[in-house]
Each structure stands twice: as structure tokens, then as C-alpha cells.
């Protein structure tokens, strides 16, 4: 269904999940969706979150819900949009505000988070595709079980990973993660609907403090 292009280590890691009957059924449903509707992101970007760094360099997992459902926004990376777009989504604006108050990082006028991805931040949506203009339209076609297995497999096979769980939906994924092996940070969603509860969480500085405590290079969260 999708062209498989993964950075070093991810191919072997994901292979067992890509060869299951449930994934085959998911691909059949997606083929119908892509053939009959406008679906985001583009087919070649569905697994883009796994294309920027080797598995051995994984440091942080940020879990989103599903891709942006408006035209030209979804990139295959949770919360990120193409650099060419000048209108930054409200949740991402709040992420930038928290970055600024937490680490004094300048607020940029674009929404491209690939600099994070290149440093080992897995920007993972729980549902990897969406039908145009209909939020959560693919939540029941099989992606959530697939990505839950990814989270569980990371928890089991890796160590000292920071999981950032923003909002009630992301917090439900905590049960998939071994808190004795990893760092789990949760807070309100950065959406304006959370009425500012995301602010003051200091997840970016806390992430770097943890990474340094386990002898890993901290993330450069700047986006210039």
C-alpha cells in the first residue's frame, strides 16, 4: 500500500507489524479511501516520522492524535506543517509559547518541526491518515492498534526514552509504557481549548534534564 522508506533499524523494527493480517486489512481500507477521497498526508509521507533518524538514536516520542485534516497541512509528523505555510496552527503556536518561556527559544513564523525529528524525536500520530476536512475520520480503521504496538515495542525493546503525552487522549497511552525504564511526562493538550493548562509544564527543559541524566545529548529545540 505504501512505499516503505525507513531510516536504519526501523525497517527491522516495524517488519513484524507490517506483515500481520490486521495491517493487510488496514491497507485494503486505506486503498479504498485514497482511491475515492482526498486523504492526508500523501501516501509517501504516511511513515515519514520514521525517516529522519536511526532507531538507535531515538530519544523522545511525542504522541499526537491524527493528522491535520485541512489541505496542504499534514506532513506525516505530528503537530508539524510544511515550512511554506505561513499560518501556524493554534496548538503549535502554544507549543512555541511554552518553548519561549521554558527555554527562551525565539518564536518562529513557520510550523516545520523537522529539526526535532532529525535529532531523534519521533513525532507520532496515533492515527496516521485522515480524510480531508473530517477530523478523526480514520480513527476506527485500524491505525490505533498498529501505533499502540509501536509504542509498546519501543517501551519493551528500548530504554531511557522520554514520552511526552499531551492531553487526555495521549495520556491513555501511558499504560503501554514501562515507567521503570522510561520517562513519562504528561500535561494538558497545547490546544487553546485547554485554556492555557499546557503552559508552565516545562516539558522541553525536563526532557533535556532527563536525557542528560542518562548520558544522552539533549535536544536542541530551536527551529530557526
Secondary structure, DSSP 8 states (H G I E B T S, - for coil): -------TTHHHHHHHHHTSHHHHHHHHHHHHHHHHS-EES-GGGTTGGGSSS-GGG--EEEEEEE---STTT--SSTT---TT-----HHHHHHHHHHHHHH-----SS---HHHHTTTEEEEEEE--EETT-TTTTTTTTHHHHHHHHHHHHHHH--S-EEEEESHHHHGGGGGS-TTTSEEEEE--SSGGGTTTTTT--HHHHHHHHHHHTT---------
